[in-house]
Amino acid sequence: MINDSELVARQIGGEYKVKQAHLKPLFEEAMAALRGFDGWSVRNVPRAENDRADALVNQALDARA
């Protein structure tokens, strides 16, 4: 998985703990889903290097408002 959040990449990779109580169930659900795969990896791409994806996300968020 490639995402624009270094925090999420490091949490899933086990480098950082998930401290927010409301996010812990989501983290556990994600990890359980990942255990269903033979292999996986997560890395982040800074938003500055992924302008198109950032623009699409902003467009989707604006459409929901």
mmCIF file as Biopython writes it, N, C-alpha, C and O atoms, coordinates in Angstrom:
data_model
#
loop_
_atom_site.group_PDB
_atom_site.id
_atom_site.type_symbol
_atom_site.label_atom_id
_atom_site.label_alt_id
_atom_site.label_comp_id
_atom_site.label_asym_id
_atom_site.label_entity_id
_atom_site.label_seq_id
_atom_site.pdbx_PDB_ins_code
_atom_site.Cartn_x
_atom_site.Cartn_y
_atom_site.Cartn_z
_atom_site.occupancy
_atom_site.B_iso_or_equiv
_atom_site.auth_seq_id
_atom_site.auth_asym_id
_atom_site.pdbx_PDB_model_num
ATOM 1   N N  . MET A ? 1  ? 0.846   -1.164  0.000  1.0 0.0 1  A 1 
ATOM 2   C CA . MET A ? 1  ? 0.000   0.000   0.000  1.0 0.0 1  A 1 
ATOM 3   C C  . MET A ? 1  ? 0.895   1.230   0.000  1.0 0.0 1  A 1 
ATOM 4   O O  . MET A ? 1  ? 1.918   1.272   0.682  1.0 0.0 1  A 1 
ATOM 5   N N  . ILE A ? 2  ? 0.509   2.190   -0.744 1.0 0.0 2  A 1 
ATOM 6   C CA . ILE A ? 2  ? 1.198   3.479   -0.772 1.0 0.0 2  A 1 
ATOM 7   C C  . ILE A ? 2  ? 0.208   4.522   -0.284 1.0 0.0 2  A 1 
ATOM 8   O O  . ILE A ? 2  ? -0.923  4.584   -0.767 1.0 0.0 2  A 1 
ATOM 9   N N  . ASN A ? 3  ? 0.628   5.336   0.666  1.0 0.0 3  A 1 
ATOM 10  C CA . ASN A ? 3  ? -0.255  6.379   1.173  1.0 0.0 3  A 1 
ATOM 11  C C  . ASN A ? 3  ? 0.544   7.639   1.446  1.0 0.0 3  A 1 
ATOM 12  O O  . ASN A ? 3  ? 1.770   7.639   1.329  1.0 0.0 3  A 1 
ATOM 13  N N  . ASP A ? 4  ? -0.142  8.711   1.808  1.0 0.0 4  A 1 
ATOM 14  C CA . ASP A ? 4  ? 0.560   9.972   2.047  1.0 0.0 4  A 1 
ATOM 15  C C  . ASP A ? 4  ? 0.755   10.252  3.538  1.0 0.0 4  A 1 
ATOM 16  O O  . ASP A ? 4  ? 1.055   11.383  3.919  1.0 0.0 4  A 1 
ATOM 17  N N  . SER A ? 5  ? 0.589   9.240   4.374  1.0 0.0 5  A 1 
ATOM 18  C CA . SER A ? 5  ? 0.742   9.423   5.812  1.0 0.0 5  A 1 
ATOM 19  C C  . SER A ? 5  ? 1.919   8.615   6.339  1.0 0.0 5  A 1 
ATOM 20  O O  . SER A ? 5  ? 1.864   7.387   6.410  1.0 0.0 5  A 1 
ATOM 21  N N  . GLU A ? 6  ? 2.967   9.308   6.703  1.0 0.0 6  A 1 
ATOM 22  C CA . GLU A ? 6  ? 4.119   8.636   7.309  1.0 0.0 6  A 1 
ATOM 23  C C  . GLU A ? 6  ? 3.713   8.003   8.640  1.0 0.0 6  A 1 
ATOM 24  O O  . GLU A ? 6  ? 4.187   6.920   8.984  1.0 0.0 6  A 1 
ATOM 25  N N  . LEU A ? 7  ? 2.846   8.669   9.379  1.0 0.0 7  A 1 
ATOM 26  C CA . LEU A ? 7  ? 2.386   8.139   10.662 1.0 0.0 7  A 1 
ATOM 27  C C  . LEU A ? 7  ? 1.700   6.790   10.478 1.0 0.0 7  A 1 
ATOM 28  O O  . LEU A ? 7  ? 2.020   5.833   11.183 1.0 0.0 7  A 1 
ATOM 29  N N  . VAL A ? 8  ? 0.769   6.705   9.544  1.0 0.0 8  A 1 
ATOM 30  C CA . VAL A ? 8  ? 0.058   5.445   9.306  1.0 0.0 8  A 1 
ATOM 31  C C  . VAL A ? 8  ? 1.028   4.359   8.860  1.0 0.0 8  A 1 
ATOM 32  O O  . VAL A ? 8  ? 0.944   3.225   9.330  1.0 0.0 8  A 1 
ATOM 33  N N  . ALA A ? 9  ? 1.938   4.689   7.968  1.0 0.0 9  A 1 
ATOM 34  C CA . ALA A ? 9  ? 2.915   3.703   7.498  1.0 0.0 9  A 1 
ATOM 35  C C  . ALA A ? 9  ? 3.744   3.168   8.664  1.0 0.0 9  A 1 
ATOM 36  O O  . ALA A ? 9  ? 4.006   1.967   8.746  1.0 0.0 9  A 1 
ATOM 37  N N  . ARG A ? 10 ? 4.149   4.047   9.549  1.0 0.0 10 A 1 
ATOM 38  C CA . ARG A ? 10 ? 4.969   3.619   10.697 1.0 0.0 10 A 1 
ATOM 39  C C  . ARG A ? 10 ? 4.147   2.870   11.742 1.0 0.0 10 A 1 
ATOM 40  O O  . ARG A ? 10 ? 4.663   1.969   12.403 1.0 0.0 10 A 1 
ATOM 41  N N  . GLN A ? 11 ? 2.882   3.228   11.897 1.0 0.0 11 A 1 
ATOM 42  C CA . GLN A ? 11 ? 2.034   2.483   12.829 1.0 0.0 11 A 1 
ATOM 43  C C  . GLN A ? 11 ? 1.786   1.075   12.323 1.0 0.0 11 A 1 
ATOM 44  O O  . GLN A ? 11 ? 1.883   0.118   13.091 1.0 0.0 11 A 1 
ATOM 45  N N  . ILE A ? 12 ? 1.471   0.934   11.063 1.0 0.0 12 A 1 
ATOM 46  C CA . ILE A ? 12 ? 1.227   -0.396  10.502 1.0 0.0 12 A 1 
ATOM 47  C C  . ILE A ? 12 ? 2.508   -1.214  10.486 1.0 0.0 12 A 1 
ATOM 48  O O  . ILE A ? 12 ? 2.479   -2.430  10.673 1.0 0.0 12 A 1 
ATOM 49  N N  . GLY A ? 13 ? 3.634   -0.539  10.261 1.0 0.0 13 A 1 
ATOM 50  C CA . GLY A ? 13 ? 4.919   -1.233  10.277 1.0 0.0 13 A 1 
ATOM 51  C C  . GLY A ? 13 ? 5.423   -1.576  11.665 1.0 0.0 13 A 1 
ATOM 52  O O  . GLY A ? 13 ? 6.446   -2.247  11.803 1.0 0.0 13 A 1 
ATOM 53  N N  . GLY A ? 14 ? 4.722   -1.126  12.695 1.0 0.0 14 A 1 
ATOM 54  C CA . GLY A ? 14 ? 5.101   -1.449  14.055 1.0 0.0 14 A 1 
ATOM 55  C C  . GLY A ? 14 ? 6.129   -0.522  14.680 1.0 0.0 14 A 1 
ATOM 56  O O  . GLY A ? 14 ? 6.579   -0.768  15.799 1.0 0.0 14 A 1 
ATOM 57  N N  . GLU A ? 15 ? 6.507   0.537   13.978 1.0 0.0 15 A 1 
ATOM 58  C CA . GLU A ? 15 ? 7.491   1.478   14.514 1.0 0.0 15 A 1 
ATOM 59  C C  . GLU A ? 15 ? 6.884   2.438   15.533 1.0 0.0 15 A 1 
ATOM 60  O O  . GLU A ? 15 ? 7.557   2.854   16.476 1.0 0.0 15 A 1 
ATOM 61  N N  . TYR A ? 16 ? 5.620   2.785   15.345 1.0 0.0 16 A 1 
ATOM 62  C CA . TYR A ? 16 ? 4.904   3.689   16.245 1.0 0.0 16 A 1 
ATOM 63  C C  . TYR A ? 16 ? 3.684   2.970   16.805 1.0 0.0 16 A 1 
ATOM 64  O O  . TYR A ? 16 ? 3.102   2.109   16.145 1.0 0.0 16 A 1 
ATOM 65  N N  . LYS A ? 17 ? 3.306   3.327   18.016 1.0 0.0 17 A 1 
ATOM 66  C CA . LYS A ? 17 ? 2.079   2.813   18.605 1.0 0.0 17 A 1 
ATOM 67  C C  . LYS A ? 17 ? 0.906   3.707   18.213 1.0 0.0 17 A 1 
ATOM 68  O O  . LYS A ? 17 ? 1.078   4.891   17.925 1.0 0.0 17 A 1 
ATOM 69  N N  . VAL A ? 18 ? -0.275  3.124   18.208 1.0 0.0 18 A 1 
ATOM 70  C CA . VAL A ? 18 ? -1.500  3.895   18.001 1.0 0.0 18 A 1 
ATOM 71  C C  . VAL A ? 18 ? -1.944  4.346   19.386 1.0 0.0 18 A 1 
ATOM 72  O O  . VAL A ? 18 ? -2.346  3.520   20.206 1.0 0.0 18 A 1 
ATOM 73  N N  . LYS A ? 19 ? -1.878  5.626   19.652 1.0 0.0 19 A 1 
ATOM 74  C CA . LYS A ? 19 ? -2.168  6.156   20.983 1.0 0.0 19 A 1 
ATOM 75  C C  . LYS A ? 19 ? -3.615  6.578   21.167 1.0 0.0 19 A 1 
ATOM 76  O O  . LYS A ? 19 ? -4.138  6.515   22.279 1.0 0.0 19 A 1 
ATOM 77  N N  . GLN A ? 20 ? -4.267  7.006   20.100 1.0 0.0 20 A 1 
ATOM 78  C CA . GLN A ? 20 ? -5.642  7.484   20.203 1.0 0.0 20 A 1 
ATOM 79  C C  . GLN A ? 20 ? -6.594  6.301   20.372 1.0 0.0 20 A 1 
ATOM 80  O O  . GLN A ? 20 ? -6.642  5.401   19.535 1.0 0.0 20 A 1 
ATOM 81  N N  . ALA A ? 21 ? -7.348  6.321   21.469 1.0 0.0 21 A 1 
ATOM 82  C CA . ALA A ? 21 ? -8.244  5.202   21.791 1.0 0.0 21 A 1 
ATOM 83  C C  . ALA A ? 21 ? -9.256  4.926   20.684 1.0 0.0 21 A 1 
ATOM 84  O O  . ALA A ? 21 ? -9.562  3.767   20.403 1.0 0.0 21 A 1 
ATOM 85  N N  . HIS A ? 22 ? -9.778  5.977   20.053 1.0 0.0 22 A 1 
ATOM 86  C CA . HIS A ? 22 ? -10.803 5.766   19.028 1.0 0.0 22 A 1 
ATOM 87  C C  . HIS A ? 22 ? -10.233 5.168   17.744 1.0 0.0 22 A 1 
ATOM 88  O O  . HIS A ? 22 ? -10.990 4.663   16.915 1.0 0.0 22 A 1 
ATOM 89  N N  . LEU A ? 23 ? -8.907  5.215   17.563 1.0 0.0 23 A 1 
ATOM 90  C CA . LEU A ? 23 ? -8.288  4.644   16.365 1.0 0.0 23 A 1 
ATOM 91  C C  . LEU A ? 23 ? -7.812  3.206   16.572 1.0 0.0 23 A 1 
ATOM 92  O O  . LEU A ? 23 ? -7.575  2.491   15.598 1.0 0.0 23 A 1 
ATOM 93  N N  . LYS A ? 24 ? -7.671  2.777   17.814 1.0 0.0 24 A 1 
ATOM 94  C CA . LYS A ? 24 ? -7.161  1.428   18.085 1.0 0.0 24 A 1 
ATOM 95  C C  . LYS A ? 24 ? -8.016  0.317   17.469 1.0 0.0 24 A 1 
ATOM 96  O O  . LYS A ? 24 ? -7.454  -0.619  16.901 1.0 0.0 24 A 1 
ATOM 97  N N  . PRO A ? 25 ? -9.353  0.381   17.557 1.0 0.0 25 A 1 
ATOM 98  C CA . PRO A ? 25 ? -10.149 -0.676  16.903 1.0 0.0 25 A 1 
ATOM 99  C C  . PRO A ? 25 ? -9.958  -0.697  15.386 1.0 0.0 25 A 1 
ATOM 100 O O  . PRO A ? 25 ? -9.929  -1.767  14.777 1.0 0.0 25 A 1 
ATOM 101 N N  . LEU A ? 26 ? -9.830  0.463   14.786 1.0 0.0 26 A 1 
ATOM 102 C CA . LEU A ? 26 ? -9.599  0.515   13.335 1.0 0.0 26 A 1 
ATOM 103 C C  . LEU A ? 26 ? -8.237  -0.065  12.979 1.0 0.0 26 A 1 
ATOM 104 O O  . LEU A ? 26 ? -8.095  -0.773  11.982 1.0 0.0 26 A 1 
ATOM 105 N N  . PHE A ? 27 ? -7.243  0.237   13.798 1.0 0.0 27 A 1 
ATOM 106 C CA . PHE A ? 27 ? -5.903  -0.312  13.592 1.0 0.0 27 A 1 
ATOM 107 C C  . PHE A ? 27 ? -5.939  -1.839  13.693 1.0 0.0 27 A 1 
ATOM 108 O O  . PHE A ? 27 ? -5.368  -2.531  12.850 1.0 0.0 27 A 1 
ATOM 109 N N  . GLU A ? 28 ? -6.600  -2.357  14.708 1.0 0.0 28 A 1 
ATOM 110 C CA . GLU A ? 28 ? -6.683  -3.810  14.877 1.0 0.0 28 A 1 
ATOM 111 C C  . GLU A ? 28 ? -7.422  -4.463  13.713 1.0 0.0 28 A 1 
ATOM 112 O O  . GLU A ? 28 ? -7.040  -5.543  13.264 1.0 0.0 28 A 1 
ATOM 113 N N  . GLU A ? 29 ? -8.467  -3.819  13.228 1.0 0.0 29 A 1 
ATOM 114 C CA . GLU A ? 29 ? -9.202  -4.336  12.070 1.0 0.0 29 A 1 
ATOM 115 C C  . GLU A ? 29 ? -8.312  -4.367  10.830 1.0 0.0 29 A 1 
ATOM 116 O O  . GLU A ? 29 ? -8.324  -5.340  10.075 1.0 0.0 29 A 1 
ATOM 117 N N  . ALA A ? 30 ? -7.545  -3.304  10.623 1.0 0.0 30 A 1 
ATOM 118 C CA . ALA A ? 30 ? -6.637  -3.244  9.481  1.0 0.0 30 A 1 
ATOM 119 C C  . ALA A ? 30 ? -5.567  -4.328  9.581  1.0 0.0 30 A 1 
ATOM 120 O O  . ALA A ? 30 ? -5.255  -4.993  8.592  1.0 0.0 30 A 1 
ATOM 121 N N  . MET A ? 31 ? -5.010  -4.501  10.768 1.0 0.0 31 A 1 
ATOM 122 C CA . MET A ? 31 ? -3.966  -5.512  10.937 1.0 0.0 31 A 1 
ATOM 123 C C  . MET A ? 31 ? -4.526  -6.923  10.737 1.0 0.0 31 A 1 
ATOM 124 O O  . MET A ? 31 ? -3.855  -7.782  10.167 1.0 0.0 31 A 1 
ATOM 125 N N  . ALA A ? 32 ? -5.741  -7.157  11.200 1.0 0.0 32 A 1 
ATOM 126 C CA . ALA A ? 32 ? -6.368  -8.464  10.994 1.0 0.0 32 A 1 
ATOM 127 C C  . ALA A ? 32 ? -6.567  -8.723  9.502  1.0 0.0 32 A 1 
ATOM 128 O O  . ALA A ? 32 ? -6.355  -9.840  9.030  1.0 0.0 32 A 1 
ATOM 129 N N  . ALA A ? 33 ? -6.973  -7.699  8.765  1.0 0.0 33 A 1 
ATOM 130 C CA . ALA A ? 33 ? -7.155  -7.857  7.318  1.0 0.0 33 A 1 
ATOM 131 C C  . ALA A ? 33 ? -5.823  -8.138  6.632  1.0 0.0 33 A 1 
ATOM 132 O O  . ALA A ? 33 ? -5.751  -8.967  5.725  1.0 0.0 33 A 1 
ATOM 133 N N  . LEU A ? 34 ? -4.777  -7.453  7.062  1.0 0.0 34 A 1 
ATOM 134 C CA . LEU A ? 34 ? -3.462  -7.659  6.448  1.0 0.0 34 A 1 
ATOM 135 C C  . LEU A ? 34 ? -2.922  -9.062  6.717  1.0 0.0 34 A 1 
ATOM 136 O O  . LEU A ? 34 ? -2.200  -9.616  5.887  1.0 0.0 34 A 1 
ATOM 137 N N  . ARG A ? 35 ? -3.265  -9.641  7.870  1.0 0.0 35 A 1 
ATOM 138 C CA . ARG A ? 35 ? -2.808  -10.998 8.176  1.0 0.0 35 A 1 
ATOM 139 C C  . ARG A ? 35 ? -3.380  -12.013 7.197  1.0 0.0 35 A 1 
ATOM 140 O O  . ARG A ? 35 ? -2.870  -13.129 7.098  1.0 0.0 35 A 1 
ATOM 141 N N  . GLY A ? 36 ? -4.428  -11.645 6.475  1.0 0.0 36 A 1 
ATOM 142 C CA . GLY A ? 36 ? -5.015  -12.544 5.486  1.0 0.0 36 A 1 
ATOM 143 C C  . GLY A ? 36 ? -4.211  -12.645 4.197  1.0 0.0 36 A 1 
ATOM 144 O O  . GLY A ? 36 ? -4.521  -13.473 3.340  1.0 0.0 36 A 1 
ATOM 145 N N  . PHE A ? 37 ? -3.186  -11.819 4.051  1.0 0.0 37 A 1 
ATOM 146 C CA . PHE A ? 37 ? -2.340  -11.836 2.859  1.0 0.0 37 A 1 
ATOM 147 C C  . PHE A ? 37 ? -1.028  -12.546 3.152  1.0 0.0 37 A 1 
ATOM 148 O O  . PHE A ? 37 ? -0.526  -12.500 4.275  1.0 0.0 37 A 1 
ATOM 149 N N  . ASP A ? 38 ? -0.478  -13.198 2.146  1.0 0.0 38 A 1 
ATOM 150 C CA . ASP A ? 38 ? 0.820   -13.848 2.304  1.0 0.0 38 A 1 
ATOM 151 C C  . ASP A ? 38 ? 1.932   -12.834 2.533  1.0 0.0 38 A 1 
ATOM 152 O O  . ASP A ? 38 ? 2.880   -13.107 3.269  1.0 0.0 38 A 1 
ATOM 153 N N  . GLY A ? 39 ? 1.823   -11.679 1.915  1.0 0.0 39 A 1 
ATOM 154 C CA . GLY A ? 39 ? 2.822   -10.632 2.087  1.0 0.0 39 A 1 
ATOM 155 C C  . GLY A ? 39 ? 2.225   -9.279  1.775  1.0 0.0 39 A 1 
ATOM 156 O O  . GLY A ? 39 ? 1.285   -9.171  0.989  1.0 0.0 39 A 1 
ATOM 157 N N  . TRP A ? 40 ? 2.766   -8.258  2.384  1.0 0.0 40 A 1 
ATOM 158 C CA . TRP A ? 40 ? 2.291   -6.904  2.158  1.0 0.0 40 A 1 
ATOM 159 C C  . TRP A ? 40 ? 3.364   -5.927  2.602  1.0 0.0 40 A 1 
ATOM 160 O O  . TRP A ? 40 ? 4.278   -6.281  3.346  1.0 0.0 40 A 1 
ATOM 161 N N  . SER A ? 41 ? 3.238   -4.702  2.139  1.0 0.0 41 A 1 
ATOM 162 C CA . SER A ? 41 ? 4.137   -3.643  2.589  1.0 0.0 41 A 1 
ATOM 163 C C  . SER A ? 41 ? 3.385   -2.322  2.532  1.0 0.0 41 A 1 
ATOM 164 O O  . SER A ? 41 ? 2.425   -2.160  1.779  1.0 0.0 41 A 1 
ATOM 165 N N  . VAL A ? 42 ? 3.840   -1.398  3.335  1.0 0.0 42 A 1 
ATOM 166 C CA . VAL A ? 42 ? 3.235   -0.076  3.389  1.0 0.0 42 A 1 
ATOM 167 C C  . VAL A ? 42 ? 4.356   0.943   3.330  1.0 0.0 42 A 1 
ATOM 168 O O  . VAL A ? 42 ? 5.353   0.829   4.044  1.0 0.0 42 A 1 
ATOM 169 N N  . ARG A ? 43 ? 4.187   1.931   2.481  1.0 0.0 43 A 1 
ATOM 170 C CA . ARG A ? 43 ? 5.160   3.020   2.440  1.0 0.0 43 A 1 
ATOM 171 C C  . ARG A ? 43 ? 4.414   4.312   2.172  1.0 0.0 43 A 1 
ATOM 172 O O  . ARG A ? 43 ? 3.296   4.316   1.657  1.0 0.0 43 A 1 
ATOM 173 N N  . ASN A ? 44 ? 5.056   5.394   2.531  1.0 0.0 44 A 1 
ATOM 174 C CA . ASN A ? 44 ? 4.394   6.665   2.301  1.0 0.0 44 A 1 
ATOM 175 C C  . ASN A ? 44 ? 5.099   7.446   1.204  1.0 0.0 44 A 1 
ATOM 176 O O  . ASN A ? 44 ? 6.308   7.337   1.000  1.0 0.0 44 A 1 
ATOM 177 N N  . VAL A ? 45 ? 4.301   8.229   0.514  1.0 0.0 45 A 1 
ATOM 178 C CA . VAL A ? 45 ? 4.797   9.167   -0.483 1.0 0.0 45 A 1 
ATOM 179 C C  . VAL A ? 45 ? 4.330   10.542  -0.014 1.0 0.0 45 A 1 
ATOM 180 O O  . VAL A ? 45 ? 3.127   10.769  0.116  1.0 0.0 45 A 1 
ATOM 181 N N  . PRO A ? 46 ? 5.247   11.447  0.239  1.0 0.0 46 A 1 
ATOM 182 C CA . PRO A ? 46 ? 4.843   12.781  0.702  1.0 0.0 46 A 1 
ATOM 183 C C  . PRO A ? 46 ? 3.878   13.436  -0.280 1.0 0.0 46 A 1 
ATOM 184 O O  . PRO A ? 46 ? 3.996   13.261  -1.493 1.0 0.0 46 A 1 
ATOM 185 N N  . ARG A ? 47 ? 2.926   14.188  0.254  1.0 0.0 47 A 1 
ATOM 186 C CA . ARG A ? 47 ? 1.940   14.856  -0.593 1.0 0.0 47 A 1 
ATOM 187 C C  . ARG A ? 47 ? 2.599   15.741  -1.642 1.0 0.0 47 A 1 
ATOM 188 O O  . ARG A ? 47 ? 2.104   15.863  -2.763 1.0 0.0 47 A 1 
ATOM 189 N N  . ALA A ? 48 ? 3.699   16.347  -1.281 1.0 0.0 48 A 1 
ATOM 190 C CA . ALA A ? 48 ? 4.394   17.224  -2.228 1.0 0.0 48 A 1 
ATOM 191 C C  . ALA A ? 48 ? 4.850   16.467  -3.474 1.0 0.0 48 A 1 
ATOM 192 O O  . ALA A ? 48 ? 5.050   17.068  -4.530 1.0 0.0 48 A 1 
ATOM 193 N N  . GLU A ? 49 ? 5.013   15.163  -3.354 1.0 0.0 49 A 1 
ATOM 194 C CA . GLU A ? 49 ? 5.439   14.342  -4.487 1.0 0.0 49 A 1 
ATOM 195 C C  . GLU A ? 49 ? 4.270   13.624  -5.149 1.0 0.0 49 A 1 
ATOM 196 O O  . GLU A ? 49 ? 4.470   12.813  -6.053 1.0 0.0 49 A 1 
ATOM 197 N N  . ASN A ? 50 ? 3.059   13.916  -4.709 1.0 0.0 50 A 1 
ATOM 198 C CA . ASN A ? 50 ? 1.896   13.223  -5.231 1.0 0.0 50 A 1 
ATOM 199 C C  . ASN A ? 50 ? 0.736   14.208  -5.404 1.0 0.0 50 A 1 
ATOM 200 O O  . ASN A ? 50 ? -0.353  14.009  -4.865 1.0 0.0 50 A 1 
ATOM 201 N N  . ASP A ? 51 ? 0.991   15.260  -6.157 1.0 0.0 51 A 1 
ATOM 202 C CA . ASP A ? 51 ? 0.028   16.340  -6.333 1.0 0.0 51 A 1 
ATOM 203 C C  . ASP A ? 51 ? -1.307  15.874  -6.906 1.0 0.0 51 A 1 
ATOM 204 O O  . ASP A ? 51 ? -2.360  16.346  -6.477 1.0 0.0 51 A 1 
ATOM 205 N N  . ARG A ? 52 ? -1.276  14.965  -7.857 1.0 0.0 52 A 1 
ATOM 206 C CA . ARG A ? 52 ? -2.514  14.519  -8.518 1.0 0.0 52 A 1 
ATOM 207 C C  . ARG A ? 52 ? -3.436  13.807  -7.528 1.0 0.0 52 A 1 
ATOM 208 O O  . ARG A ? 52 ? -4.634  14.088  -7.490 1.0 0.0 52 A 1 
ATOM 209 N N  . ALA A ? 53 ? -2.891  12.889  -6.728 1.0 0.0 53 A 1 
ATOM 210 C CA . ALA A ? 53 ? -3.710  12.179  -5.753 1.0 0.0 53 A 1 
ATOM 211 C C  . ALA A ? 53 ? -4.264  13.148  -4.716 1.0 0.0 53 A 1 
ATOM 212 O O  . ALA A ? 53 ? -5.423  13.034  -4.317 1.0 0.0 53 A 1 
ATOM 213 N N  . ASP A ? 54 ? -3.454  14.088  -4.282 1.0 0.0 54 A 1 
ATOM 214 C CA . ASP A ? 54 ? -3.902  15.074  -3.308 1.0 0.0 54 A 1 
ATOM 215 C C  . ASP A ? 54 ? -5.052  15.904  -3.881 1.0 0.0 54 A 1 
ATOM 216 O O  . ASP A ? 54 ? -6.020  16.192  -3.176 1.0 0.0 54 A 1 
ATOM 217 N N  . ALA A ? 55 ? -4.950  16.284  -5.139 1.0 0.0 55 A 1 
ATOM 218 C CA . ALA A ? 55 ? -6.012  17.055  -5.783 1.0 0.0 55 A 1 
ATOM 219 C C  . ALA A ? 55 ? -7.304  16.244  -5.872 1.0 0.0 55 A 1 
ATOM 220 O O  . ALA A ? 55 ? -8.389  16.783  -5.657 1.0 0.0 55 A 1 
ATOM 221 N N  . LEU A ? 56 ? -7.195  14.955  -6.188 1.0 0.0 56 A 1 
ATOM 222 C CA . LEU A ? 56 ? -8.386  14.106  -6.274 1.0 0.0 56 A 1 
ATOM 223 C C  . LEU A ? 56 ? -9.056  13.941  -4.915 1.0 0.0 56 A 1 
ATOM 224 O O  . LEU A ? 56 ? -10.283 13.956  -4.822 1.0 0.0 56 A 1 
ATOM 225 N N  . VAL A ? 57 ? -8.268  13.786  -3.877 1.0 0.0 57 A 1 
ATOM 226 C CA . VAL A ? 57 ? -8.829  13.671  -2.524 1.0 0.0 57 A 1 
ATOM 227 C C  . VAL A ? 57 ? -9.548  14.960  -2.150 1.0 0.0 57 A 1 
ATOM 228 O O  . VAL A ? 57 ? -10.671 14.921  -1.648 1.0 0.0 57 A 1 
ATOM 229 N N  . ASN A ? 58 ? -8.916  16.086  -2.388 1.0 0.0 58 A 1 
ATOM 230 C CA . ASN A ? 58 ? -9.542  17.370  -2.078 1.0 0.0 58 A 1 
ATOM 231 C C  . ASN A ? 58 ? -10.839 17.562  -2.860 1.0 0.0 58 A 1 
ATOM 232 O O  . ASN A ? 58 ? -11.816 18.088  -2.327 1.0 0.0 58 A 1 
ATOM 233 N N  . GLN A ? 59 ? -10.849 17.138  -4.116 1.0 0.0 59 A 1 
ATOM 234 C CA . GLN A ? 59 ? -12.060 17.238  -4.931 1.0 0.0 59 A 1 
ATOM 235 C C  . GLN A ? 59 ? -13.177 16.378  -4.340 1.0 0.0 59 A 1 
ATOM 236 O O  . GLN A ? 59 ? -14.324 16.819  -4.263 1.0 0.0 59 A 1 
ATOM 237 N N  . ALA A ? 60 ? -12.853 15.168  -3.928 1.0 0.0 60 A 1 
ATOM 238 C CA . ALA A ? 60 ? -13.851 14.288  -3.337 1.0 0.0 60 A 1 
ATOM 239 C C  . ALA A ? 60 ? -14.379 14.851  -2.022 1.0 0.0 60 A 1 
ATOM 240 O O  . ALA A ? 60 ? -15.581 14.805  -1.762 1.0 0.0 60 A 1 
ATOM 241 N N  . LEU A ? 61 ? -13.492 15.377  -1.203 1.0 0.0 61 A 1 
ATOM 242 C CA . LEU A ? 61 ? -13.915 15.957  0.065  1.0 0.0 61 A 1 
ATOM 243 C C  . LEU A ? 61 ? -14.793 17.182  -0.143 1.0 0.0 61 A 1 
ATOM 244 O O  . LEU A ? 61 ? -15.781 17.370  0.566  1.0 0.0 61 A 1 
ATOM 245 N N  . ASP A ? 62 ? -14.436 18.008  -1.106 1.0 0.0 62 A 1 
ATOM 246 C CA . ASP A ? 62 ? -15.234 19.205  -1.401 1.0 0.0 62 A 1 
ATOM 247 C C  . ASP A ? 62 ? -16.628 18.815  -1.903 1.0 0.0 62 A 1 
ATOM 248 O O  . ASP A ? 62 ? -17.608 19.495  -1.599 1.0 0.0 62 A 1 
ATOM 249 N N  . ALA A ? 63 ? -16.717 17.738  -2.659 1.0 0.0 63 A 1 
ATOM 250 C CA . ALA A ? 63 ? -18.001 17.300  -3.195 1.0 0.0 63 A 1 
ATOM 251 C C  . ALA A ? 63 ? -18.930 16.810  -2.098 1.0 0.0 63 A 1 
ATOM 252 O O  . ALA A ? 63 ? -20.150 16.891  -2.238 1.0 0.0 63 A 1 
ATOM 253 N N  . ARG A ? 64 ? -18.371 16.306  -1.014 1.0 0.0 64 A 1 
ATOM 254 C CA . ARG A ? 64 ? -19.174 15.809  0.102  1.0 0.0 64 A 1 
ATOM 255 C C  . ARG A ? 64 ? -19.692 16.938  0.982  1.0 0.0 64 A 1 
ATOM 256 O O  . ARG A ? 64 ? -20.668 16.760  1.712  1.0 0.0 64 A 1 
ATOM 257 N N  . ALA A ? 65 ? -19.053 18.081  0.918  1.0 0.0 65 A 1 
ATOM 258 C CA . ALA A ? 65 ? -19.418 19.201  1.813  1.0 0.0 65 A 1 
ATOM 259 C C  . ALA A ? 65 ? -20.681 19.892  1.388  1.0 0.0 65 A 1 
ATOM 260 O O  . ALA A ? 65 ? -21.111 20.846  2.038  1.0 0.0 65 A 1 
#
